[in-house]
């Protein structure tokens, strides 16, 4: 397919990634969960039948990086600048439509990403947009990236997604709307997402942490603080299924 997938990510280094998971997780545990989420995300992205697969990375690549991904360095300070730069550089190297996601949605599938890319590739949409449960967005796709569409959008705010979608609408772009997904930002998010994908690396990593006898005290109350939908699926913790 005439398109490319870009995963924007941080190298899973303790103390530098998924800091909102601490507490109740330790920095090392948060980094392990980040590594598992990134691995699941890269596996899904790599299965998309795209012309190119890219990771826009903050940090150094490690053995966790699968074959078949081109690495570009993140540039800029705020996340809006980093997203704009990643899209611009990827498009400059290969001028085909781009679908960009983060490392926070390990429940993403290749089929879902392909469904975002296809309308861009066949010119039935100019943009694809996936809202996140926290008010942000988990996916942004563009036929032709324009930094002005992202720069200045407030990131990690309750209205991030609303502002970003308004930018697309004001530019009179045809937007392909994707389903809402939950980002993994907090411990409750982690449990909820793991419940959706019990066979994933992410779920296995979380399950192992919760089974440790010396786990952080705060993890004991992790599940009672989860959304009801996650509580209905908590059997995965005991069964591993």
C-alpha positions as CSV (number, residue, x, y, z in Angstrom):
1,X,0.0,0.0,0.0
2,X,1.3,3.5,-0.8
3,X,1.7,4.7,2.7
4,X,3.9,4.5,5.7
5,X,3.5,3.9,9.4
6,X,5.4,6.0,11.9
7,X,5.6,5.0,15.6
8,X,6.8,7.9,17.8
9,X,8.4,6.6,20.9
10,X,10.8,6.9,23.8
11,X,13.5,4.3,24.4
12,X,12.3,2.3,27.5
13,X,14.8,3.6,30.0
14,X,13.9,3.7,33.7
15,X,13.1,7.1,35.0
16,X,12.6,8.6,31.5
17,X,9.5,6.7,30.3
18,X,6.0,6.2,31.6
19,X,6.7,8.3,34.7
20,X,3.0,8.7,35.4
21,X,3.0,5.0,36.3
22,X,5.2,5.7,39.3
23,X,3.8,5.2,41.8
24,X,2.5,2.5,42.2
25,X,5.1,1.0,39.9
26,X,8.8,1.5,40.4
27,X,10.7,3.3,37.6
28,X,12.1,-0.1,36.5
29,X,8.7,-1.6,36.4
30,X,7.3,1.3,34.4
31,X,10.1,0.9,31.9
32,X,9.4,-2.8,31.6
33,X,5.7,-2.0,30.9
34,X,6.8,0.6,28.4
35,X,9.1,-1.9,26.6
36,X,6.2,-4.4,26.4
37,X,3.8,-1.8,25.1
38,X,6.4,-0.7,22.5
39,X,7.0,-4.3,21.4
40,X,3.3,-5.0,20.9
41,X,2.9,-1.7,19.0
42,X,5.9,-2.3,16.8
43,X,4.7,-5.8,16.0
44,X,1.3,-4.6,14.9
45,X,2.8,-1.7,12.9
46,X,5.2,-4.0,11.2
47,X,2.4,-6.2,9.9
48,X,0.8,-3.3,8.1
49,X,1.3,-3.8,4.3
50,X,2.9,-0.4,4.0
51,X,5.7,0.9,1.8
52,X,7.8,1.9,4.8
53,X,7.8,1.4,8.6
54,X,9.5,4.1,10.8
55,X,10.2,4.7,14.4
56,X,10.7,8.3,15.5
57,X,12.8,7.7,18.5
58,X,13.8,9.7,21.6
59,X,16.8,7.8,22.8
60,X,19.0,5.1,21.5
61,X,17.7,2.0,19.6
62,X,18.3,-1.3,21.4
63,X,17.8,-5.0,20.8
64,X,14.1,-4.4,21.3
65,X,13.9,-2.8,17.9
66,X,12.7,-5.3,15.3
67,X,14.1,-5.6,11.8
68,X,12.3,-3.6,9.0
69,X,12.0,-0.3,10.8
70,X,13.9,2.9,9.7
71,X,14.9,5.0,12.7
72,X,14.6,8.8,12.7
73,X,15.5,11.0,15.6
74,X,12.9,13.1,17.3
75,X,13.4,16.8,17.0
76,X,11.9,19.7,18.9
77,X,10.9,20.3,22.4
78,X,7.2,20.0,22.9
79,X,5.3,16.9,21.7
80,X,3.6,19.1,19.0
81,X,7.0,20.0,17.6
82,X,8.2,16.4,17.7
83,X,5.1,15.1,15.9
84,X,5.3,17.8,13.3
85,X,9.0,17.1,12.7
86,X,8.6,13.3,12.5
87,X,5.8,13.6,10.0
88,X,7.8,16.1,7.9
89,X,11.0,14.1,7.9
90,X,9.2,10.8,7.1
91,X,7.4,12.5,4.2
92,X,10.6,14.2,2.9
93,X,12.2,10.7,2.7
94,X,9.2,9.1,1.1
95,X,6.4,11.3,-0.1
96,X,3.4,9.0,0.5
97,X,0.6,9.3,3.1
98,X,1.6,8.7,6.8
99,X,-0.2,7.2,9.8
100,X,1.4,8.1,13.1
101,X,0.8,6.4,16.4
102,X,2.5,6.4,19.8
103,X,3.7,3.6,22.0
104,X,0.8,4.0,24.4
105,X,-1.8,1.8,22.7
106,X,-0.4,-1.8,22.7
107,X,-3.9,-3.0,21.9
108,X,-3.7,-1.6,18.4
109,X,-3.8,-4.1,15.5
110,X,-2.4,-4.2,12.0
111,X,-6.0,-4.3,10.7
112,X,-6.9,-1.2,12.5
113,X,-3.9,0.7,11.3
114,X,-4.5,-0.5,7.8
115,X,-8.1,0.8,8.0
116,X,-6.7,4.2,8.8
117,X,-4.1,4.2,6.0
118,X,-6.2,2.9,3.2
119,X,-8.5,6.0,2.8
120,X,-5.3,8.1,2.7
121,X,-3.7,5.9,0.1
122,X,-6.7,5.7,-2.2
123,X,-7.4,9.5,-1.8
124,X,-10.8,9.2,-0.3
125,X,-9.6,11.0,2.8
126,X,-7.0,13.7,3.6
127,X,-6.6,12.9,7.2
128,X,-7.3,10.1,9.7
129,X,-7.9,10.8,13.4
130,X,-8.2,8.5,16.4
131,X,-9.4,10.0,19.7
132,X,-8.1,8.8,23.0
133,X,-10.1,8.2,26.1
134,X,-8.2,10.9,28.0
135,X,-9.2,13.7,25.6
136,X,-6.1,13.4,23.4
137,X,-5.6,11.3,20.3
138,X,-3.8,8.0,19.6
139,X,-3.6,8.2,15.8
140,X,-3.0,11.0,13.3
141,X,-2.8,10.3,9.6
142,X,-2.2,12.7,6.8
143,X,-1.9,12.5,3.0
144,X,0.4,15.5,3.0
145,X,1.9,16.6,6.3
146,X,1.8,20.3,7.2
147,X,3.5,21.4,10.4
148,X,0.9,24.1,10.8
149,X,-1.7,21.4,11.5
150,X,0.1,20.3,14.7
151,X,2.3,23.2,16.0
152,X,0.7,25.0,18.9
153,X,-1.8,22.2,19.7
154,X,-1.7,21.8,23.5
155,X,-0.5,18.3,24.3
156,X,-1.4,16.2,27.3
157,X,-4.5,18.3,28.0
158,X,-8.2,17.5,28.3
159,X,-8.9,19.3,25.0
160,X,-5.9,18.1,23.0
161,X,-8.0,15.9,20.7
162,X,-10.7,18.6,20.2
163,X,-8.1,21.2,19.2
164,X,-6.3,18.9,16.9
165,X,-9.5,17.8,15.2
166,X,-10.5,21.4,14.8
167,X,-7.2,22.1,13.0
168,X,-8.0,19.4,10.5
169,X,-11.6,20.7,10.0
170,X,-10.4,24.3,9.7
171,X,-8.0,23.2,6.9
172,X,-11.0,21.7,5.2
173,X,-9.5,18.2,5.1
174,X,-11.6,15.2,4.6
175,X,-11.2,13.3,7.9
176,X,-11.5,9.5,8.3
177,X,-12.6,9.0,11.9
178,X,-11.2,6.1,13.8
179,X,-12.6,4.5,17.0
180,X,-11.6,5.8,20.4
181,X,-8.8,3.9,22.2
182,X,-7.4,4.1,25.7
183,X,-3.8,5.3,26.2
184,X,-1.7,3.7,28.9
185,X,-0.8,6.6,31.2
186,X,-1.8,5.4,34.6
187,X,-1.9,2.1,36.5
188,X,-5.7,1.9,36.0
189,X,-5.2,2.4,32.3
190,X,-2.6,-0.4,32.3
191,X,-5.0,-2.9,33.9
192,X,-7.8,-1.9,31.6
193,X,-5.7,-2.2,28.4
194,X,-4.2,-5.5,29.5
195,X,-7.7,-6.8,30.0
196,X,-8.4,-6.1,26.3
197,X,-5.3,-8.0,25.1
198,X,-4.7,-10.9,27.6
199,X,-2.4,-12.7,25.2
200,X,-0.1,-9.8,24.6
201,X,3.4,-9.1,26.0
202,X,2.0,-6.1,27.8
203,X,-0.6,-8.2,29.7
204,X,2.0,-10.9,30.5
205,X,4.4,-8.3,31.9
206,X,1.7,-6.7,34.1
207,X,0.4,-10.1,35.2
208,X,4.0,-11.1,36.3
209,X,4.4,-7.9,38.3
210,X,1.1,-8.3,40.1
211,X,2.1,-11.9,41.0
212,X,5.4,-10.9,42.6
213,X,5.3,-11.4,46.4
214,X,7.5,-8.3,46.9
215,X,5.4,-6.0,44.6
216,X,4.9,-2.4,45.5
217,X,2.2,-1.9,48.2
218,X,0.2,0.3,45.9
219,X,-0.3,-2.5,43.4
220,X,-2.5,-4.4,45.8
221,X,-5.2,-1.9,45.2
222,X,-4.6,-1.5,41.5
223,X,-7.6,-3.5,40.3
224,X,-10.3,-1.9,42.6
225,X,-9.4,1.4,41.1
226,X,-10.0,0.3,37.5
227,X,-13.0,1.2,35.4
228,X,-15.9,-1.3,35.6
229,X,-15.2,-2.7,32.1
230,X,-11.7,-3.7,33.2
231,X,-13.0,-5.3,36.4
232,X,-15.3,-7.5,34.4
233,X,-12.3,-8.9,32.6
234,X,-10.0,-9.3,35.6
235,X,-10.0,-13.1,35.2
236,X,-7.0,-12.7,32.9
237,X,-4.9,-12.0,36.0
238,X,-5.5,-15.4,37.5
239,X,-5.8,-17.5,34.4
240,X,-3.2,-15.9,32.1
241,X,-5.5,-16.6,29.2
